[in-house]
Amino acid sequence: MTHRLVVALQRLAMVARTGRYALPLAILLAALAACDPRGSASVEQLLKRSQEQRAAGNIRASIIELKNALQKDPKNATARLLLGQTFIDLGDAASAEIELKRAQELGADAGKAAISLGEVKVLQGRFDQVLRELPVPDSASPEVKAAILELRARAHLALGQRVQAEEAFKTAIETDAKAVEPLVGAARLAMAKGGTEAANDYIARAAAIAPDNAKLLALQGELAFLKKDFEGAETFYKQVLKSHKDDITGFNAQLGIARAQLASG
């Protein structure tokens, strides 16, 4: 129940105990209905609420909104796609895969569904499948191409194929100049190879595009920690928590804060 509904029930219970007022039952029920907007909300309104909750980092609240939408329209492809993506946020790869495959069957955006299913495979460590089953479509938009290339780069990296990973990251960056994740991935790879200058360049480029990107902030937190700037590391991780409260990204940020605090005594 919503907070407003709970308050309404508490007030009605108080009225019933005191016996000072005798409202007709129909009026009481109408008041309760007005306190719970979920029943009258359209599917579009519920989807909008879910996206707002997800953007604010409230993943579980976003899932509730999506499930309410799917109760009204079980065959809504967009809702299924978004639900799959929110399960990815929580690290629930199995549930995400079920919803994403349903979304595909219902005609969801092909590019977004493919990218999200690629994320599922990465979560499950199915890196060979990513490379085998997720090619870069010639007809796809630059954004979709870059996202797929970034996924393939991560799969190559996980398999120890650094040359192919670096090539995929660079191609993704060239394909979509506004994509942040390939820049972050390229920065990590450059750091692993000892290329501090190149890594800093990638980080600066990513920060110019989206300074609040969670993956970028997490990387900056890691770098600050390595430099023993524990206060700076904690600051970066706290910035992550502003938009990631109850998902895997937020959990890792909390771990980063704990490490920084322990290291600084």
N, C-alpha and C positions, 0 to 999 in steps of 0.2 A: 504493500500500500504506500501511497505517496505520503509525504509529511503532512500536507494539508488535510488529507483524509483522516490520518491518525488524530490530528488536533480536533477535527470535527467530531470524531467518535468520542474523544475524551470529554468534549463539551456537552455532547448529548447525554453521555453517561452521568455527568454531574447534574444536568437538568433532571434526569430521571430520578436521581437519588434525593434531590431537594424537593421535588414535587411542586415547585413554585410555578412551573409553566406546563401547559398541556397543548403541545403543538399537534396538529393532525399528522397522521403517518405519511400521507402523500407529500406534505411539505418537508418532513424530515428526509424522506428518500430523495426528493429533488435537491435538497441541500447537499446530500452526500454525493450525488451524481455530479454536481457542479464542482466539487472538490477533487474529482478524479477525471482529468481531461483525457486519459489514455483511451477510454472507451469511444470517445467521439473523434479522436485524432485520425486523420487520413493516413494512408500508407506513406504518401509523400512527406507528410509532417513528421512521421516516426523515423523515416530515413534521414531527414534533415537533422532531427534530434540526435540520432545515433552518430552521425558524422561530427556534430558539434561536440558530443561527449568524447569521441575518439580523439579529436583534435586537442581537447583539453587534458587528455591522458587518462580519462575515466573509461577504461576499456570494458569493465564489467557492466557499467551503466549503459554503454553503447550496445553491448550484446543483448541486454534486456529490451532496449528499444527495437532492435532488429527482430528479436523473437516475437515481439508484439506485432510488428509489421507482417511477419510471416504467418501469424495466426489469422490475420485478415486476408492475406494473399500468399498462400503456400508456394505458388509458382512464380513469384516475383524474382527474376534473375538477378537484378541489382542487389536486392536484400541478401540473397544467397551468397553472392560474390563478396559483399561487405562482411557478412558473417564469417566467411572463410578467412578473410584478411584479419579480422579481429582475433580469431583463434590463433593465427600466426603470431600476432602481437603477444599472446599469452604463452606461446611456445607449445601449444596443443596441436601438433602436426597432424595427428590422426583425425581429429574432428575437422580441422581445416581442409584436409584432402576430401573428406566426404562432402562438405558443403561446396567446395570449389568445383568438384566434378558434377554436382547437381546443377550448379550455376552454368557450367558449360552446356549441359544437356538442355537447359532452358533458354539458351541463346545469349548468355552474358557476353560482354565485350571480350572478344577472343584474345586480344593482346594482354589485357589486364589479368584474365584468367590464367593464361600461359605463364605469365611472370609470377603470379602468386603460387601456382603449382610448382614452379621452379624453386621458389623460396621453401616450400614444403620439403622438397627433395634435399635441399641443402641442410635444412634442420635435421632431417633423418639420416644425413650422411650418405645419401645416394648420389654421389658426385658423378659417377660414370653415367648414370641415367640423365643427369642434367646435360652433359656433353652429347649424349647420344640422341636424346629426345627433345632437346630445346635448341633448334637451329635459329638463325637470325633471318626472319622473312624479308625478302627484298621489298615487298609492298608495305611493310610496317612503317609507322611514323618514326622520326629520329628519337623521340622519347622512349618508345617501345624497344627499338633496336639497341639503344644505349643500356636500357635496363637488362635486357637479355645478355648483352655482352658482359655486363658487370657480374651477373650470375655465373656465366661461364668462366669468367676470370677467377671468381672465388672457388669454383669447382676445380679448375686447373691448379690453383694454389694449394688447395687441400690435398690434392694428389701429388704434390711435390713438383709440379710442372711450372716452374717459375718463369721460364721464357715465354711460354704460351699465355700465362697469366698476365704478364707485363704487356704483351702485345694486345690482349683483349681489353685491358684497362685503357690503354692509349687509344685504341680504336673507338671505344665507348666515349672517351673525352672528345675526340675529334667529331664524332657523330652528333653529340648533343652537348653544346658548350655550356648549357645551364644545369647539367646533371652533376650533383654533388657526390653521390656515392662512388662513382668511378675515380674521382679525385682523391677521396679518402682511401679507397683501396690501393691506388697507385702510391699514395704517401706511405701507407703501411709497408708495402712491398719495398719501396725505396729505403725506408728505415731498416728493414731486415737485411738489405744488401749493404748497409752502411752509408747510403747516399743522403746524408743529413740535409745538404743544400737543396737537392731535388725534392725531398720530403717537405721541407719548409715552403718551397714554391707551390707544391700541390695544395698544402694546407691554406696558404694565403689566398689562392684562387678559389678554394671552396668557401672560405670565410667571406669573401667578397660577394658570393652568390647567395649563401644561406647561413649566416653566422649562428643561427639557432638550431641547425640540423643536429639531431641527437648523436649520430655516428661521428660527426666532426667534433662535437663537444667531448665525447667519450675519448676520442683519440687525443685531443688536446689535454684532457685530464691525465691520460697515461703518460704523455710526454712530460708534463709538469711533475708527475710523480718520479719519473726516471731522473729528472734533474734535481730531485729532492726539494722541489718547491711544493711542499705538502699542502700549504694553504691555498695555493693556486689550483692544485689538483682538486681539492675539495670544492672550490668555487665552480669549476667546470662541471663537476658531477652534480652539484646542486642545480645548475642551470638545466641539466638533462631532466631532473625531477619535476621541473615546471610543466613539462608537457608529457611526461611518462610517469604516471603514479603507481599503476598496479599491473604493469606488464614486465616482460623479461628485461627490456631495456632499463626500466626503472629499478628493477631488482639489482642488475649489474651496477648501476650508478650508486645504489645504496652500499653495495660491497666496496666500491671504489672510495666512497666517503669513509667507511670504516677503516679501510687500509691506510688512508691518508691520516686519519686521526690517531691510529695506533702508531704509525711511523713518526708522527710528531710528538708523541707522548701524551 
